[in-house]
Amino acid sequence: MRHIEKVEPEGTLTVRPKTNVRPLMNKRYTHLTQEERYQIWSEKKAGISNEEIAQDLGRHLSTIKRELARNKGARGYRPKQAHGFAQERHQQKPKVIKMVSELKDRITDDLNKQWSPEQIQGRLKKEEQPSVCPATIYQFIREDKSEGGCLHKHLRHKKYKQRTGKPDARGQIRNRVSIEDRPEIVDQKIRLGDWEADTVIGKGHKGVLVTLTERVSKLNLVKRVPSKHADVVTKAIISMLKHYQPDLLTITFDNGKEFAFHDKIKKKLNVDTYFAHPYSSWERGLNENHNGLIRQYLPKSQPLDSVTDKEILEIQNRLNERPRKMLGFKTPNEVYSDMALAA
């Protein structure tokens, strides 16, 4: 039977037996107390592992790891100093704190399962748990990385970047309507006619593709254009969606200036247009995913200025005739046609 020394803040020393019964985790999270910090310090001095300390305190393992990483000084972890650091940090936080430690623990666990920030948010909402947007989760990952953590290693895309410097000028598109104002029914993916738009650029900025994806049927449209200029892209989108206008409801763009003439698209096609937040590709996740499918045929190492319209049409047809698991192994063409007829 292992004995654990427990040092109280007043300096008294107590001994308690270690049992094999694991204490229940706190159902409602509270911040670490100074007494708990003295116990962490004492057990670390005794060579006890973080896992066992977490069990002794009834805390999540990540809480112990984060405490030891964030609140140590030049001479290592000392309980009184650590408590002072924590209190100072708490006083500097905004009054409204969304990312409480319990939520951080849950997000950490899900990231360790290689879940994406979008998947974590979606699962929390499905379970009716407190949630934050993917952008906040990415910020949490960046903070963890700056503190020596390894959460970023679990992301599928390793080259995500933390944007610094001036606000992005791409957000200055006139009359843009934020995705925050988009009807909630679009997120439910239960109706036909909600599209996402983007562009794909060839190596060396040679060649441009305009891509459109319908959110429910997964129908994908691809068109080669001579440049990324807004007027060229605008004409391409109008041409691509003209045939689908009877069922057209919304288009969601990223913040590229090639979509600056969205008002013309809105007027010509009688459609509502919205813009995702800057650097929030997950808000148009389906379109981004389909751009990745196009790269199966046109890799990033390939310029696109020599690709023919015939080749692009063949790629589009292959994608739309590919059975999709999420569609019950129907093809996007089949689903779109069935839903259009039923409308």
HELIX and SHEET records of a PDB file:
HELIX    1   1 GLN A   34  LYS A   45  1                                  12    
HELIX    2   2 ASN A   50  LEU A   57  1                                   8    
HELIX    3   3 LEU A   61  ARG A   70  1                                  10    
HELIX    4   4 PRO A   79  GLN A   92  1                                  14    
HELIX    5   5 SER A  101  ASN A  112  1                                  12    
HELIX    6   6 PRO A  117  LYS A  126  1                                  10    
HELIX    7   7 PRO A  134  SER A  146  1                                  13    
HELIX    8   8 LEU A  151  HIS A  154  5                                   4    
HELIX    9   9 ALA A  169  GLN A  172  5                                   4    
HELIX   10  10 ILE A  179  ASP A  181  5                                   3    
HELIX   11  11 GLU A  184  GLN A  188  1                                   5    
HELIX   12  12 LYS A  203  HIS A  205  5                                   3    
HELIX   13  13 ALA A  230  LEU A  241  1                                  12    
HELIX   14  14 LYS A  242  ASP A  247  5                                   6    
HELIX   15  15 LYS A  257  PHE A  259  5                                   3    
HELIX   16  16 HIS A  262  LEU A  269  1                                   8    
HELIX   17  17 SER A  281  ARG A  284  5                                   4    
HELIX   18  18 GLY A  285  ILE A  294  1                                  10    
HELIX   19  19 ASP A  309  ASN A  320  1                                  12    
HELIX   20  20 LYS A  325  LEU A  327  5                                   3    
HELIX   21  21 PRO A  332  ALA A  342  1                                  11    
SHEET    1   A 2 HIS A   3  VAL A   7  0                                        
SHEET    2   A 2 LEU A  13  PRO A  17 -1                                        
SHEET    1   B 5 ASN A 220  VAL A 225  0                                        
SHEET    2   B 5 VAL A 208  GLU A 214 -1                                        
SHEET    3   B 5 ASP A 194  ILE A 201 -1                                        
SHEET    4   B 5 THR A 250  PHE A 253  1                                        
SHEET    5   B 5 ASP A 272  PHE A 275  1                                        
END                                                                             
